[in-house]
């Protein structure tokens, strides 16, 4: 009788794990769109990041289904362990939701040049994803009868899985040839956009920002671009990135009427969201040309797809040293993966 009751409890625990995995998937998709101001009806399940989320959810649910019908019994302590991790992953998503809705952190503090709230969101999201991935690999390892050091092996496999995703992201970021100027020489664009970058004292654009501005000016003078959109806010007491670029362009002969500025965004995501809100529908049949650094454009393109902005990128002529190339592209690959998975 006790064994039958134990088996019944185990079956219930396995079913619960599957339900928690499904709940996590739909809650995560909801957060990705809702917190970015995108109507739920516009969810795209063919978007790369959503496909990744779906594959993980499918893998977890599949492992649960197999575990339910397999003749071996999954120990109660292990079921409890898995369900605790899955519950924590959902609790972390709830934390992200409350962090946004209750405006708990009303601060402009930056951590590694990212808003503190975004850093906390990214950390919570990453932990929740790690718990989901670990639980999935834990169950599949048990099903494969690989029970020696099961917990440790699952950690190692989870790390390997994340590294594989990062390599995939890095390959995409490294493909800067996709944004060469030759691809757009025979086209014209109503709008060209320069995402903001660092501004030095007295409103002087940093070299990386100046290269974006110069490339846009070149395209403007060739009549490839009709109007220039400048985005980017500022640190307290300093000139905004958009305003610094505007002054630079006006000094070089660009007419004020052909310049549009946005002075509040602090991240690339916010800048693309602005394009979606202000120009997305108006330019549905015409692409917006986004001018940035080659290593930056892969993430910009993926964010634009998420927001349904019809955009194409072209790289500036800014060249990096080998060390900086490794640093920036690695950082961008991490940022791209985070956006794919969590839209942050």
C-alpha positions in Angstrom: 0.0 0.0 0.0 2.8 2.4 0.9 4.6 1.7 -2.3 1.5 2.2 -4.4 0.9 5.5 -2.6 4.5 6.5 -3.2 4.2 5.8 -6.9 1.0 7.9 -7.0 2.8 10.8 -5.4 5.7 10.4 -7.9 3.3 10.5 -10.8 1.6 13.6 -9.5 5.0 15.2 -9.0 6.0 14.4 -12.5 2.8 15.9 -13.9 3.4 19.0 -11.8 6.8 19.4 -13.3 5.3 19.4 -16.8 2.7 21.9 -15.8 5.3 24.2 -14.3 7.4 24.0 -17.5 4.4 25.0 -19.6 3.4 27.8 -17.2 7.0 29.1 -17.3 7.0 29.2 -21.1 3.8 31.1 -21.5 4.6 33.5 -18.6 8.0 34.3 -20.2 6.5 34.9 -23.6 3.9 37.2 -22.0 6.6 39.2 -20.2 8.7 39.6 -23.3 5.9 41.3 -25.1 3.9 42.9 -22.4 6.8 44.6 -20.7 8.0 46.0 -24.0 4.6 47.5 -24.8 3.8 45.1 -27.6 0.2 43.7 -27.9 -0.1 40.0 -27.2 -1.8 39.5 -30.6 1.6 40.5 -32.2 3.5 37.6 -30.6 5.6 35.8 -33.2 6.4 32.2 -32.4 8.8 32.1 -35.4 11.1 34.7 -33.8 14.5 33.2 -33.1 14.3 33.9 -29.3 10.8 32.5 -29.0 11.9 29.4 -30.9 14.7 28.9 -28.4 12.2 29.3 -25.5 9.9 26.8 -27.2 12.5 24.2 -27.8 13.5 24.3 -24.1 9.8 24.0 -23.0 9.2 21.2 -25.4 12.3 19.3 -24.2 11.2 19.7 -20.6 7.6 18.5 -21.3 8.9 15.6 -23.4 11.2 14.5 -20.6 8.2 14.6 -18.2 6.0 12.6 -20.5 8.7 9.9 -20.9 9.4 9.9 -17.2 5.6 9.4 -16.5 5.4 6.3 -18.6 8.8 4.7 -17.9 8.7 1.7 -15.6 11.5 3.1 -13.4 10.4 5.2 -10.4 11.9 8.7 -10.0 12.8 9.2 -6.3 10.5 11.5 -4.4 13.5 13.7 -3.3 14.5 14.2 -6.9 11.0 15.1 -8.0 10.8 17.6 -5.1 14.2 19.0 -6.1 13.1 19.5 -9.7 9.8 21.0 -8.8 11.5 23.4 -6.4 13.8 24.7 -9.1 10.9 25.0 -11.6 8.9 26.9 -9.0 11.8 29.2 -8.3 12.2 29.9 -12.0 8.5 31.1 -12.1 9.0 33.1 -9.0 11.9 34.9 -10.6 9.7 35.8 -13.6 7.2 37.2 -11.1 9.9 39.2 -9.5 10.7 40.7 -12.9 7.0 41.6 -13.5 6.7 43.2 -10.1 10.0 45.1 -10.5 8.5 46.8 -13.6 4.9 47.3 -12.5 5.6 48.6 -9.0 8.6 50.7 -10.1 10.5 49.5 -7.1 13.8 51.0 -8.4 13.2 54.6 -9.2 16.9 55.3 -10.0 19.1 56.2 -13.0 22.1 54.4 -11.6 24.1 52.5 -14.2 26.0 49.2 -13.8 28.5 48.5 -16.6 26.7 51.3 -18.6 23.3 49.5 -18.2 20.4 50.8 -16.1 20.4 49.0 -12.7 16.8 47.8 -13.3 17.8 46.2 -16.6 20.8 44.5 -14.8 18.5 43.0 -12.1 16.0 41.9 -14.7 18.7 40.2 -16.8 20.1 38.5 -13.7 16.6 37.2 -12.6 15.8 36.1 -16.2 19.2 34.3 -16.5 18.7 32.4 -13.2 15.2 31.4 -14.2 16.4 30.1 -17.6 19.3 28.3 -15.9 16.9 26.5 -13.5 14.7 25.4 -16.5 17.7 24.2 -18.5 19.2 22.4 -15.5 15.8 20.7 -14.7 15.4 19.5 -18.3 18.9 18.1 -18.5 18.5 16.5 -15.1 15.4 14.6 -16.1 16.9 13.5 -19.4 20.1 12.3 -17.7 18.0 10.3 -15.3 16.0 8.8 -18.1 19.3 7.9 -19.8 20.3 6.1 -16.6 23.3 8.4 -16.1 22.7 8.7 -12.4 26.3 8.8 -11.2 27.0 12.3 -10.0 23.7 13.3 -11.6 23.5 16.7 -10.0 27.1 17.6 -11.0 26.8 16.2 -14.5 23.6 18.2 -15.0 25.4 21.4 -14.0 28.2 20.7 -16.5 25.8 19.9 -19.3 23.9 23.1 -18.5 27.0 25.2 -18.8 27.9 23.5 -22.1 24.4 24.2 -23.4 24.7 27.9 -22.5 28.2 28.0 -24.1 26.8 26.5 -27.3 24.1 29.2 -27.4 26.8 31.9 -26.9 28.8 30.5 -29.8 25.8 30.6 -32.0 25.2 34.2 -31.0 28.9 35.1 -31.5 28.9 33.7 -35.0 26.0 35.9 -36.0 27.7 39.0 -34.4 30.9 38.3 -36.2 29.2 38.4 -39.6 29.8 42.1 -40.3 30.0 41.6 -44.0 26.2 41.4 -44.0 26.1 45.1 -43.3 28.5 46.5 -46.0 27.6 49.7 -47.8 27.6 48.0 -51.2 24.3 46.3 -50.3 22.4 49.6 -50.2 24.2 51.8 -52.8 21.3 51.5 -55.3 18.6 52.2 -52.7 17.0 55.3 -51.2 15.6 55.6 -47.7 13.2 58.1 -46.3 14.8 57.7 -42.9 18.3 56.9 -41.7 18.8 56.4 -37.9 22.0 56.8 -35.8 21.7 55.0 -32.4 23.4 57.1 -29.7 26.8 56.4 -28.2 29.1 58.0 -25.7 29.6 61.8 -25.8 32.7 63.5 -24.3 33.0 66.8 -22.6 31.6 69.9 -24.3 29.3 67.7 -26.4 32.1 66.1 -28.5 31.0 62.7 -29.9 33.3 59.8 -29.0 35.2 58.3 -31.9 32.8 55.4 -32.3 29.8 57.8 -32.3 31.6 60.1 -34.7 32.1 57.3 -37.2 28.4 56.5 -37.2 27.6 60.2 -37.8 30.2 60.5 -40.6 28.9 57.4 -42.4 25.3 58.8 -42.2 26.5 62.2 -43.5 28.1 60.4 -46.4 24.9 58.6 -47.2 22.9 61.8 -46.8 25.1 63.6 -49.3 24.7 60.8 -51.8 20.9 61.2 -51.5 20.6 57.6 -50.1 19.0 59.1 -47.0 16.4 61.9 -47.0 16.0 62.4 -43.2 18.2 61.6 -40.2 16.8 60.3 -36.9 19.1 60.8 -33.9 18.4 58.8 -30.7 20.0 58.8 -27.3 19.7 60.4 -23.9 22.4 61.6 -21.6 24.0 61.4 -18.2 22.8 64.1 -15.7 24.1 67.6 -16.6 25.5 66.6 -20.0 24.4 67.1 -23.6 22.2 64.3 -24.9 23.7 62.0 -27.5 21.1 63.0 -30.0 21.7 66.7 -29.5 25.5 66.3 -29.8 25.0 64.5 -33.1 22.6 67.1 -34.3 25.1 69.9 -33.6 27.7 68.0 -35.5 25.6 67.4 -38.5 24.3 71.0 -38.7 27.9 72.3 -38.6 28.6 70.2 -41.6 25.6 71.5 -43.6 22.7 69.2 -42.9 19.4 71.2 -42.8 17.6 71.3 -39.5 14.3 70.3 -41.1 15.9 67.0 -42.1 16.9 66.0 -38.6 14.7 64.4 -36.0 15.9 63.9 -32.4 14.9 61.6 -29.5 16.5 62.6 -26.3 15.4 60.1 -23.6 16.4 56.6 -24.6 19.3 55.0 -22.7 19.5 51.6 -24.4 19.5 50.1 -27.9 16.2 48.4 -27.1 14.6 51.7 -26.1 15.8 53.3 -29.3 14.3 50.6 -31.5 11.1 50.8 -29.5 11.0 54.5 -30.3 11.4 53.7 -34.0 8.6 51.2 -33.8 6.3 53.6 -32.0 7.0 56.7 -34.1 7.9 55.4 -37.5 7.1 51.7 -37.7 3.7 52.0 -39.2 4.5 55.0 -41.3 7.4 53.2 -43.0 5.8 49.8 -43.2 6.5 49.7 -47.0 9.9 51.6 -46.7 12.9 50.4 -44.8 14.6 52.5 -42.2 18.4 52.5 -42.6 20.2 52.1 -39.3 23.8 53.2 -39.2 26.0 51.7 -36.5 29.1 49.7 -35.8 29.4 46.3 -37.6 29.5 44.4 -34.3 26.4 46.2 -33.0 24.1 45.7 -36.1 23.3 42.0 -35.6 21.7 42.8 -32.2 20.0 45.9 -33.7 18.6 43.8 -36.5 17.2 41.2 -34.1 15.6 43.8 -31.9 14.1 45.4 -35.0 12.5 42.1 -36.0 11.1 41.7 -32.5 9.5 45.2 -32.7 8.4 44.6 -36.3 10.5 47.6 -37.5 11.3 47.3 -41.2 15.0 48.1 -41.0 18.3 47.4 -42.7 21.7 48.1 -41.2 24.9 49.5 -42.7 28.2 49.5 -40.8 30.3 52.6 -40.1 33.9 52.8 -41.1 35.2 52.7 -37.5 37.9 50.1 -37.0 38.8 48.4 -33.7 42.0 47.0 -32.4 42.1 43.2 -32.1 41.6 43.3 -28.3 38.6 45.7 -28.6 37.1 43.6 -31.4 37.2 40.6 -29.1 35.7 42.5 -26.2 32.9 44.3 -28.1 31.8 41.3 -30.1 31.8 39.0 -27.1 29.8 41.6 -25.1 27.4 42.0 -28.1 27.0 38.2 -28.4 26.0 38.0 -24.7 23.6 41.0 -25.1 22.1 39.4 -28.2 21.5 36.1 -26.5 19.8 37.9 -23.5 17.5 39.7 -25.9 16.7 36.6 -27.8 15.7 34.7 -24.7 14.2 37.5 -22.6 13.8 40.7 -24.8 15.9 42.8 -22.4 
